[in-house]
Amino acid sequence: NPSKAREAIRKPIRLAPGRPSSWRLLAQSEEMLSNGNAAVAAYRVALRLGDTSPEIAQSLTKQLADAGKPDEASAVAGKAVLGRSEAARSELAIGHAELKRNRLAPAESAMKKAVEQAPELHETWQGLAAVIIASKRPREAEHALDEALKRSPDNADILANRAVLRREMGSRSGAEDDIRKALARDPGNIGALRIQSVMLVDARNFRGAVAVLAKMDSLGAAGTEELISLGDC
């Protein structure tokens, strides 16, 4: 129970406030409770008291990035001594934060750093693809998703994302192939079902699209209000 853990940790902090490990544990408890500001504050105290573990810097970087403070996140990551995968995940968090703010140039820079740090991780290539898609460079984005799939060939989410991209590029057969593969791996994948419904509408197969949307609705997916308009076609 994170709440009980937090209260149990606060007692030794009151008795020995100079112990960085206690502040790290408090920060982790706050993070589990989704108390971002409290987690950041506790992580900062742990760092100030000399906790140099890579996990601290990576967690603080992510919290700052999620809070919409990518510049502060970059400063923390830049000072930390991180392993390759930790550094890559920190850059990913920064990149996603910049992308949410529609700052495409710094977002792409962070994603490229993530790929350079850990090209073996499919997440780094997915992150780069997301920024390139936002920058409207579909061929480059497709290449990045291809690289992600090489590292995680059974990943239905990546296949669904590539299907969306291929449809936009006019490759209907390629999109349909990706949808088939995605649903073979994960029949309830919402991204794959959503693009499948769009493709069926493209083909004016409204009955089929309604059936797919009904399945999505049964899975609790958002955005199935299209059922009403499609049902009237």
Disulfide bonds with the S-S distance in Angstrom:
none
